[in-house]
């Protein structure tokens, strides 16, 4: 095995279900066997598994037309038990325990909830229990829903400081549509190439995600120093072979490591209480890798929204491009008073600043 000691595996609905929507027991058995092999070799494994709605769909015939959200809640409520029972049966055959964890986006927005979930998952891993995580579709509504389970997997990968995120789908990887034959791109360095230029926005037949969202999550993982692999989950021994270093699917190279707090901030989009606009010079300094710098009032040209100390704020340049996110060190009222002034305390300290490179 390579040097990955902790991984998150995300399994898409189309990987573990057949064309009729029923669970594919053969594929599930193969994937569980691989996880067991990794566990026995000393690798911490966290599983994010879609499939609850897919498992519930063949069993439920709704007697009346309901909203999209209610349909989702009903199908997931029925299907989640089937999904977890199957994982439990397969892992029990290898004398391993699994634990069900259901999450909503709200669990990641509040720092206290975030740390409580992290401590629980760390405890499960310490006791050699495999956490199996899915979105809590039963209580999720639109504003609390993840984009898809790819987003949830990315949040968990950052939370648990894993070495790699492995996203399993029903295609072989990211295709290079710029070349004849559209072969799989084996390696992506976001600092050198724009992989989004040839990706279509289609979503999977059962799930909410698609290759575009997977690549966006992979880019964010790269920015916080986590390697991401996108590969075909139906391929025999795919996960084990990835950890053996074989070239399978598409590998997204990591950039520099960042702290746990910065990883949390990196995923805080949508929680911003305000926004600041910075001039070109400040933008250039913040985007530089030369040294650690904080956001000073002298480079701020505009402050909008109402925020207090400890709130998340968005940072943009004068052209409107998002530069990053940070935790405010004081209120918007004081920030407006300090606009353009030298010698003032940083609005965002480097330790609480995440820059989109």
N, C-alpha and C positions, 0 to 999 in steps of 0.2 A: 504494500500500500504506500501511497505517497505521504506527504507531510500534513495532510488534512486530519486533524484530531477531533474536529466538531463540525458537523454539517447540518443544514436544513434541506430536506427533500420535499419538493412540492409536486404532487401528483394531480394532473388535470382529470376532469370528468371523462373526457374521451379516451383516456389511457385505460381506465379500469371499468369501463362499460362497453357493452357490445352495441351493434347497430340498433338493436331493439330496445336499448336503454337498460337492460338487465346487467347486473354486475358481472364482470368477466373474472371468474374465479381462478382461471389458469394464470392470467396476468398478475392478479393480486398475490397469488401464492408465490410466483417468481420474485416479485418485488419484496415481499416480506422475507423470503429466504436470503435475499441480498442484504437487507437491513440487519438480519441476524448475523450474517457473516461479518459485516462491518463491526457490529457490537462486540463480537467475540475477539476481534482484532484490536479492540481498544478505542474505537471511534464512537463519539457521542452522536446519536442520530435523533433529530427532531423531524417529525413528519407533518406536513400540511397537506391534508387530503380533501379534495373536492369529491363530489359524487353523491352527496346526500339527496339532492333534488333528483338526480338521475336514478338513484335507487328507489326513490319514492314514486316517481312518475308512473311506472308500470302497475303499481298497486292501487293508485288512487284515481277514481273517476268522479270528478267534481260534478255535483248534481245541478249546479247553477253557475252562471258566469260571475266571476269574482275579480277583484283588482289584481294587478300583477304582483303586488306585494303580498296580498293574502294568499294567492296561489303558491308563491314562493315559500311562505311560512308553512302552509299545510304540507306541501311535498317534502320540505326539509324535515319537518317534525316526524313524519312517518319514515323517511329514508335514512335519517341519521342513525336510528337504532339498528337498522339492518346493516348499515355500513360499519359501525363500530363492532357489532356482533361478529361480523366476518373477520375484521382485523384481530379481534380478541381470540377467535378460534384458531386462526393461522399462527399467531404469536405464541399462544399457549402450547401448541404442538412442539414448539422449540423451548418451552419452559421460560418464556419471557412475558412480562406484564406490560400492558399498555394503559395509558390514562387519557381520558377524553377531556379536551380543553376547548371551550367555545368562546369566541372573542368577538367584540364589536370595535369599531373605530374609536369609540369613546374611551376604551381601555388604554389606548395609546396617547390620548390627548392630555390626560391628567398625569403629572409626573409620579404622584403617589400610587395611582392604579398601575402605572407602567412598572414601577419597582416591585409592587406586590406580585404582579404576574411573573416578572423576571425571577424573583425569589422562589416562587412555586415551581417554575420550570427547571431552575437550577437544582432544586431539591429532588425532583423526579429523576433528572439525569444522574445525580449523585447516587441514587439508589438503583441505577440501571433499569429504570422504567422508561419506556419509549412514549413520549408525549405525542398524541395525535390531535392536531388542531384544525378547526374549521371555523368559518364565520358562524356566529349565532344568528342564523336566518330567522329564527322564530321571533326575536325581538328587534331585529334590525329594520329600520325604515330608511328611506332614501338618503337622508343626511348623515346617517350613521353607517351606511354600507361602504365596504371597501370597493374600490374599482373592480376587483376580483381577488381570488385567492393568491395571485401572484403578488399583489400589493401586501397582503397579510404575510406572506412568506418573507418578503423583503424586510418588513418591519421586525419580524422575529429574528431574522438573520442578524440585523443590526443590534437588536436587544441583547442577544446571547453571544455576540462577538464571535461568530463562527468563522471558520476558515473559508468555507465555500457554500454557495446556494446552488442546488441542482434542481432545475425546473424541467420536469418531465411532461412532454406533450405528445401528440400523435403525428408529429412531423420530425424529420431528421435533424433540424437545426434551422439557422437563418440562411436563406438562399441569397446568393449574389446575383441579383437580377440584372446587374450592369453588364454581365458577360453571357455569351451564348451558352445555353445548356443549363443555366441557373444552378450551379453547384453550391453545396453547403460551404459557408464561410467557416473555416476551422478556428480562427482566432480574431478577436476584435480588440483594438486599442482605441478607446474613445478620444484620446488626445490626438490621434493621427488620422482617424477616418470617421465619416458620418455614416453609420450603418442604417439610419432611418430613411435614407433617400430612396431605397428600393423595397420598402416594406409596405404591404397593403394593409388597410385597417380592418379587414374581415375578422369576425369573432368566431369562436368554435361553435359547433352545432348545439351543444348542450350548455356549455359554460358561458360566462360573460366576458372572458378574456380573449386575447388574440396575440399575434406575434409582436405587434406594435407595443402593447402594454408590457409584454415580457422584456422587450429590449429597453424600454424606459426604466423598468425596475433594475435591469442589469447595469444600466448606466449609473443609476444612483448607488448601487452596490459598489461599483468601481470607484466612485468618488469617496466612499468611506473605507476603502481598502479590502473589500471582500470579492473574491473570485466568483463568477457566475458561469454555470454551464447550462445550456439549453439543448436537450437531446430527446430522442424518441423513447418513451417509456415502455413501448412494446418490444424493444430490441432486447434480446437475451443478454443478461449480465451487464446491462448498461451502466448501472451505478457502480458496481464493483470495478468494471473496466475503466471508468472515469477516474476512480481513485488509484488505479494502477498506472495512470498516466497515459492511457491510450487516447489517440485522437478520435473522439466521438462527439458528434454534434458541434455546437459552437461554444467556444470558451471566451468569456469577456475578462480581459486582464484587469487586475486591481491597480489602483493608484495608491497614494500614501495612506497609511493607517491614521485614523483619527480617534479621539477619546469617545467613551461611552456617551457622555453628555452631548457631544457634537453629533453623534449618530442619531440620538433622539431628536435633536434640533433639525437634522437633515430631513426627517420625515414629518416635520411639523406644519407642512403646507396645509392651509385651510384653517389654521388656528390663529393666524395673525390678527392682532388687535389694531395695528397701525402700519404705516409705511413711511420710509424716508427716501428721499432722492439725493444722490451724491454726485459731485462733479466728476469730470473725466480724470483728473489727477488722483482723487481718492479711489476711484474705480480701478485705475491702473495699479495703485499700491496694494489694494486689497486682493487683486487677482494675481499678484506676483507671488512666486514660491520662494523668494529670496529670504524673507524673514517673517516672523510672527508679528502681526500688526492688529491693532484694535480700530474700531470705527470712531473717529474723533469728530466733534461738532464742526471743526473748521472746514471739513469737506462736505458738509451737509448743506443742501440748497433749499430743501423743502421737507416739512413734516406734516403728515396727515393722519387722521384717525385719533382716537383717544385711548392711550395706553398708560399703564402704571409700571413701576419697577417689577421685573420678573415676567412681564408679558412677552410673547413672541412678536417680533416685528419683521416686516419684509423690507429688503434693501434693493433699490433699483438705481440704474444710472440715468443720466439726463435723456437718453434715447428711449427709456422705458423698459430696457432689458433687465430681467431679474438677476441680481448679483448673488443674493443669498438670503439667509435668515439668521436672526440673532435674538438673544434675550436682552431686553432693555434694562439698563442699570438705573434709569430714573424715568420719570413720567414724561408724557408728550408735552405737557405745559412747560416744563423746564427745558426740554429738548428744543422747543420753538424759541425760547429765550436765548439759547446758546448757538443758534444757527450761524455758521460762518465764523465763529469766534475761536481764537487761539487760546491755549492754556487751560482749557476746560476738561473735565473728566470725560473719558470715553463713554459714548452712549451704549456701545456694545463692546465688552472686553473680548479679547482674542479667544479666551477659553470657552466663551459662549457664542461664538460666531462660526457659522458654516457657510462657506463660499462655494458657489456652483462654478467649477472650473470648466 
